[in-house]
Amino acid sequence: QNLEIHLTNRSTEPLSVRGNCDLRGDGEVDLYRVTNLFPPGPYRLLPGEPLACYASVEEEVFRRYRWIVFRDLGGKEHRAALERRASEGSPENAERG
C-alpha cells in the first residue's frame, strides 16, 4: 500500500516532528512503526505550513490500523485518524493537528 501522508502544523509555534510514525489500532500496544518515510525526516513545519511525505506498507498490515501518530522532538504525540477511500480501503490522507 502506497501512503501519501499530509502533515499540517495547526499550532501558532514552529514544530519539528521525527522522521518516522506509528500506525495504531485500538490498543496502545497495537502499533506498526513506519521508518521508510520519504523524504527522510525530521520535519520542521512553521505555523500553518503543510508538508507531504510518502511511505509503503503492506496492504494487509495497513488495514489493521485506525490512527497515524507522529511524535515531535520533545516526545509529544500528534495523532490523527487514517482516512481511507471508501471504494478501495486505502488512505486518502491524514493530517496531524
VOGU-650747 format. One line per field, with one value per residue (C-alpha): residue number from 1; chain; z negated, y, x. Coordinates in Angstrom, 3 decimals. Example, Ala and Ser with C-alpha at 12.3 -4.5 7.8 and 13.67 -1.06 7.14 Angstrom:
! VOGU-650747
pos = c(1 | 2)
unit = c(A | A)
up = c(-7.800 | -7.140)
north = c(-4.500 | -1.060)
east = c(12.300 | 13.670)
//
This chain:
! VOGU-650747
pos = c(1 | 2 | 3 | 4 | 5 | 6 | 7 | 8 | 9 | 10 | 11 | 12 | 13 | 14 | 15 | 16 | 17 | 18 | 19 | 20 | 21 | 22 | 23 | 24 | 25 | 26 | 27 | 28 | 29 | 30 | 31 | 32 | 33 | 34 | 35 | 36 | 37 | 38 | 39 | 40 | 41 | 42 | 43 | 44 | 45 | 46 | 47 | 48 | 49 | 50 | 51 | 52 | 53 | 54 | 55 | 56 | 57 | 58 | 59 | 60 | 61 | 62 | 63 | 64 | 65 | 66 | 67 | 68 | 69 | 70 | 71 | 72 | 73 | 74 | 75 | 76 | 77 | 78 | 79 | 80 | 81 | 82 | 83 | 84 | 85 | 86 | 87 | 88 | 89 | 90 | 91 | 92 | 93 | 94 | 95 | 96 | 97)
unit = c(A | A | A | A | A | A | A | A | A | A | A | A | A | A | A | A | A | A | A | A | A | A | A | A | A | A | A | A | A | A | A | A | A | A | A | A | A | A | A | A | A | A | A | A | A | A | A | A | A | A | A | A | A | A | A | A | A | A | A | A | A | A | A | A | A | A | A | A | A | A | A | A | A | A | A | A | A | A | A | A | A | A | A | A | A | A | A | A | A | A | A | A | A | A | A | A | A)
up = c(0.000 | 1.003 | -1.552 | -0.938 | -4.318 | -4.681 | -7.750 | -8.726 | -11.686 | -13.247 | -16.175 | -16.448 | -17.026 | -14.734 | -15.218 | -14.447 | -14.210 | -13.932 | -10.622 | -11.447 | -12.556 | -14.035 | -12.720 | -15.675 | -16.269 | -19.208 | -21.854 | -22.697 | -22.119 | -18.714 | -16.575 | -13.476 | -13.162 | -9.704 | -9.217 | -5.427 | -5.056 | -2.057 | -2.128 | -5.279 | -8.406 | -10.875 | -9.532 | -10.639 | -9.991 | -10.511 | -11.751 | -9.076 | -6.864 | -5.054 | -4.162 | -2.324 | -2.859 | -1.411 | -2.516 | -1.543 | -3.830 | -3.031 | -2.455 | -4.910 | -7.594 | -6.812 | -7.084 | -10.752 | -11.898 | -12.538 | -13.602 | -12.482 | -15.165 | -14.780 | -17.703 | -17.985 | -19.057 | -22.664 | -22.578 | -22.446 | -20.275 | -17.439 | -16.383 | -13.504 | -12.174 | -8.942 | -6.072 | -3.541 | -0.145 | -0.517 | 2.704 | 2.065 | -1.678 | -1.119 | -2.682 | -1.081 | -3.604 | -7.263 | -8.865 | -12.071 | -14.461)
north = c(0.000 | 3.337 | 6.050 | 9.779 | 11.495 | 15.153 | 16.995 | 20.462 | 22.441 | 23.829 | 25.470 | 29.023 | 27.903 | 26.142 | 22.372 | 19.658 | 16.027 | 12.878 | 11.165 | 8.130 | 7.493 | 4.757 | 3.200 | 2.307 | 0.171 | 0.393 | -0.551 | 1.310 | -1.855 | -2.498 | -0.497 | -0.679 | 1.651 | 3.217 | 4.092 | 4.374 | 7.882 | 9.920 | 12.472 | 11.417 | 13.493 | 15.052 | 17.614 | 21.256 | 22.958 | 26.612 | 27.547 | 26.683 | 25.073 | 21.851 | 19.025 | 15.731 | 12.595 | 9.118 | 5.522 | 1.991 | -0.563 | -3.993 | -3.647 | -6.443 | -4.652 | -1.238 | -2.457 | -3.354 | 0.224 | 3.251 | 6.011 | 7.595 | 9.066 | 11.382 | 12.492 | 15.877 | 16.124 | 16.594 | 13.262 | 14.664 | 12.593 | 14.071 | 11.637 | 11.647 | 9.138 | 7.440 | 8.464 | 5.759 | 5.750 | 4.028 | 2.029 | 0.756 | 0.828 | 2.771 | 6.073 | 9.362 | 11.417 | 12.035 | 15.369 | 15.964 | 18.508)
east = c(0.000 | 1.484 | 0.825 | 0.685 | 0.744 | -0.208 | 1.054 | -0.153 | 1.108 | -2.069 | -0.309 | 0.968 | 4.576 | 7.066 | 7.058 | 9.603 | 8.497 | 10.557 | 11.195 | 9.049 | 5.489 | 3.336 | 0.172 | -2.031 | -5.062 | -7.421 | -4.856 | -1.662 | 0.402 | -1.201 | 1.226 | 3.372 | 6.381 | 6.829 | 10.503 | 10.698 | 9.243 | 10.355 | 11.741 | 13.578 | 12.931 | 12.921 | 10.465 | 10.217 | 6.894 | 6.077 | 2.570 | 0.001 | 2.633 | 1.698 | 4.077 | 3.616 | 5.669 | 5.373 | 5.847 | 4.968 | 3.295 | 1.864 | -1.883 | -2.730 | -0.730 | -2.223 | -5.845 | -5.363 | -4.790 | -7.028 | -4.625 | -1.381 | 0.859 | 3.845 | 5.999 | 7.622 | 11.255 | 10.084 | 8.214 | 4.650 | 2.298 | 0.241 | -2.488 | -4.969 | -7.471 | -6.451 | -8.697 | -9.486 | -11.124 | -14.458 | -14.082 | -10.555 | -9.998 | -6.762 | -5.734 | -6.587 | -4.665 | -4.128 | -3.498 | -1.660 | -3.088)
//
